[in-house]
């Protein structure tokens, strides 16, 4: 999988084109704590990150079985959280 920032997944209004990942479990904003057996997403390229992506524009993945985002929401501004 690509470890670069996904095309169209930026905060500047680019269109997010989701890729189907049926049954995948997404760990959004994993930082330095990736989960085994999960697709680990983060804004920074860190050890264990499977995809570097800015999810403020939306998740570039669809059909996931689960989304875990325990350490992500507190990094959003109030307006980003509402959007």
Backbone as CSV, one residue per row, in Angstrom:
resi,resn,N_x,N_y,N_z,CA_x,CA_y,CA_z,C_x,C_y,C_z
1,UNK,0.821,-1.177,0.000,0.000,0.000,0.000,0.866,1.243,0.000
2,UNK,0.298,2.300,-0.549,1.009,3.558,-0.614,1.156,4.161,0.774
3,UNK,2.313,4.744,1.030,2.522,5.410,2.313,2.525,6.912,2.140
4,UNK,2.156,7.409,0.954,2.122,8.852,0.722,0.732,9.391,1.067
5,UNK,0.632,10.725,1.144,-0.684,11.323,1.356,-1.539,11.002,0.148
6,UNK,-2.704,10.445,0.401,-3.587,10.010,-0.674,-4.051,11.191,-1.517
7,UNK,-4.090,11.008,-2.837,-4.574,12.044,-3.739,-6.008,12.404,-3.401
8,UNK,-6.297,13.699,-3.372,-7.661,14.150,-3.138,-8.099,14.054,-1.701
9,UNK,-7.188,13.885,-0.775,-7.565,13.774,0.630,-6.914,14.894,1.425
10,UNK,-7.117,16.119,0.991,-6.528,17.250,1.677,-7.568,18.219,2.186
11,UNK,-7.172,19.143,3.053,-8.114,20.075,3.656,-8.471,21.249,2.756
12,UNK,-7.998,21.278,1.525,-8.203,22.431,0.644,-9.365,22.245,-0.331
13,UNK,-10.260,21.321,-0.045,-11.429,21.148,-0.884,-11.277,20.162,-2.016
14,UNK,-10.166,19.445,-2.071,-10.010,18.445,-3.115,-11.058,17.359,-2.941
15,UNK,-11.456,16.763,-4.036,-12.443,15.694,-4.003,-11.809,14.409,-3.476
16,UNK,-12.486,13.767,-2.532,-12.028,12.485,-2.002,-12.693,11.384,-2.812
17,UNK,-11.891,10.533,-3.411,-12.412,9.404,-4.183,-12.129,8.145,-3.377
18,UNK,-13.163,7.607,-2.698,-12.933,6.441,-1.838,-12.613,5.170,-2.604
19,UNK,-11.789,4.359,-2.008,-11.434,3.043,-2.530,-12.151,2.022,-1.665
20,UNK,-12.726,0.998,-2.260,-13.434,-0.022,-1.504,-12.454,-0.941,-0.785
21,UNK,-12.691,-1.139,0.502,-11.884,-2.050,1.315,-12.829,-2.904,2.175
22,UNK,-13.642,-3.752,1.538,-14.635,-4.525,2.278,-14.026,-5.312,3.439
23,UNK,-14.638,-5.162,4.595,-14.210,-5.913,5.768,-13.012,-5.351,6.504
24,UNK,-12.382,-4.304,5.986,-11.199,-3.742,6.646,-11.591,-3.043,7.940
25,UNK,-10.681,-3.062,8.878,-10.853,-2.319,10.130,-9.857,-1.163,10.092
26,UNK,-10.368,0.071,10.196,-9.544,1.267,10.054,-9.185,1.837,11.423
27,UNK,-7.919,2.092,11.632,-7.421,2.747,12.837,-7.008,4.154,12.415
28,UNK,-7.914,5.120,12.606,-7.721,6.484,12.122,-6.918,7.292,13.138
29,UNK,-5.828,7.906,12.659,-4.972,8.701,13.533,-4.187,7.825,14.493
30,UNK,-3.615,6.754,13.984,-2.937,5.777,14.844,-1.672,6.328,15.493
31,UNK,-1.033,7.308,14.846,0.209,7.853,15.405,1.249,6.769,15.606
32,UNK,1.818,6.723,16.788,2.863,5.732,17.095,2.302,4.441,17.687
33,UNK,0.970,4.263,17.558,0.327,3.092,18.156,-0.518,2.333,17.138
34,UNK,0.120,1.767,16.098,-0.640,0.986,15.122,-1.192,-0.281,15.761
35,UNK,-2.309,-0.748,15.231,-2.927,-1.977,15.724,-2.708,-3.103,14.719
36,UNK,-2.259,-4.241,15.197,-2.075,-5.406,14.335,-3.419,-5.848,13.783
37,UNK,-3.466,-6.151,12.503,-4.690,-6.612,11.870,-5.620,-5.491,11.430
38,UNK,-5.222,-4.254,11.651,-6.012,-3.090,11.251,-5.262,-2.337,10.164
39,UNK,-5.981,-1.541,9.365,-5.370,-0.649,8.387,-5.121,0.664,9.127
40,UNK,-3.863,0.958,9.403,-3.476,2.087,10.243,-3.250,3.335,9.397
41,UNK,-4.029,4.391,9.686,-3.990,5.645,8.939,-3.479,6.763,9.831
42,UNK,-2.643,7.630,9.275,-2.180,8.800,10.025,-1.724,9.874,9.049
43,UNK,-1.670,11.100,9.531,-1.205,12.227,8.726,0.315,12.208,8.561
44,UNK,0.999,11.535,9.466,2.456,11.471,9.433,2.926,10.070,9.038
45,UNK,4.031,10.027,8.328,4.633,8.742,7.984,5.459,8.278,9.179
46,UNK,4.878,7.358,9.937,5.515,6.826,11.137,5.608,5.308,11.011
47,UNK,6.451,4.662,11.807,6.519,3.205,11.769,5.141,2.595,12.049
48,UNK,4.730,1.661,11.213,3.458,0.987,11.397,2.277,1.624,10.684
49,UNK,2.456,2.839,10.158,1.381,3.509,9.412,1.290,2.864,8.033
50,UNK,0.089,2.389,7.676,-0.110,1.750,6.379,-0.405,2.761,5.279
51,UNK,-1.165,3.797,5.624,-1.494,4.838,4.646,-1.376,6.199,5.300
52,UNK,-0.609,7.080,4.673,-0.498,8.463,5.116,-1.603,9.234,4.413
53,UNK,-2.538,9.771,5.196,-3.705,10.429,4.620,-4.242,11.490,5.576
54,UNK,-4.715,12.587,5.021,-5.353,13.647,5.798,-6.861,13.391,5.736
55,UNK,-7.433,12.832,6.771,-8.843,12.439,6.745,-9.789,13.588,7.053
56,UNK,-9.261,14.810,7.232,-10.155,15.952,7.437,-11.034,16.183,6.219
57,UNK,-10.623,15.713,5.055,-11.425,15.842,3.833,-12.310,14.617,3.625
58,UNK,-12.261,13.676,4.542,-13.051,12.460,4.432,-12.151,11.242,4.369
59,UNK,-12.732,10.111,4.669,-11.976,8.864,4.579,-11.886,8.444,3.119
60,UNK,-10.692,8.145,2.624,-10.544,7.738,1.233,-10.854,6.254,1.040
61,UNK,-11.520,5.659,2.017,-11.833,4.234,1.975,-13.298,4.040,2.315
62,UNK,-13.931,3.059,1.692,-15.337,2.788,1.994,-15.514,1.283,2.220
63,UNK,-16.667,0.929,2.706,-17.021,-0.468,2.956,-16.194,-1.098,4.066
64,UNK,-15.679,-0.287,4.979,-14.911,-0.820,6.102,-15.861,-1.462,7.108
65,UNK,-15.374,-2.467,7.795,-16.179,-3.150,8.811,-16.195,-2.382,10.127
66,UNK,-15.111,-1.645,10.418,-15.017,-0.920,11.681,-14.078,0.270,11.523
67,UNK,-14.335,1.307,12.325,-13.458,2.485,12.357,-13.152,2.785,13.822
68,UNK,-11.881,2.850,14.148,-11.409,3.169,15.493,-10.683,4.506,15.399
69,UNK,-11.112,5.489,16.220,-10.518,6.826,16.128,-10.343,7.453,17.511
70,UNK,-9.888,6.684,18.467,-9.782,7.162,19.849,-8.863,8.372,19.990
71,UNK,-7.764,8.405,19.289,-6.781,9.488,19.456,-6.746,10.408,18.249
72,UNK,-7.897,10.652,17.661,-7.967,11.481,16.469,-8.834,12.722,16.670
73,UNK,-9.977,12.556,17.248,-10.969,13.636,17.315,-10.461,14.882,18.027
74,UNK,-9.631,14.727,19.036,-9.149,15.897,19.777,-8.195,16.772,18.955
75,UNK,-7.759,16.301,17.800,-6.862,17.085,16.949,-7.618,17.943,15.933
76,UNK,-8.932,17.812,15.886,-9.739,18.608,14.964,-10.121,19.939,15.599
77,UNK,-10.232,20.967,14.768,-10.806,22.212,15.255,-12.310,22.003,15.390
78,UNK,-12.976,22.904,16.047,-14.428,22.800,16.214,-15.125,22.719,14.865
79,UNK,-14.742,23.582,13.915,-15.388,23.599,12.605,-15.070,22.331,11.798
80,UNK,-13.866,21.814,11.897,-13.535,20.560,11.201,-14.372,19.407,11.743
81,UNK,-14.618,19.405,13.039,-15.415,18.339,13.634,-16.870,18.404,13.187
82,UNK,-17.371,19.589,12.916,-18.748,19.749,12.471,-18.931,19.386,11.014
83,UNK,-17.876,19.544,10.229,-17.957,19.342,8.779,-18.067,17.941,8.429
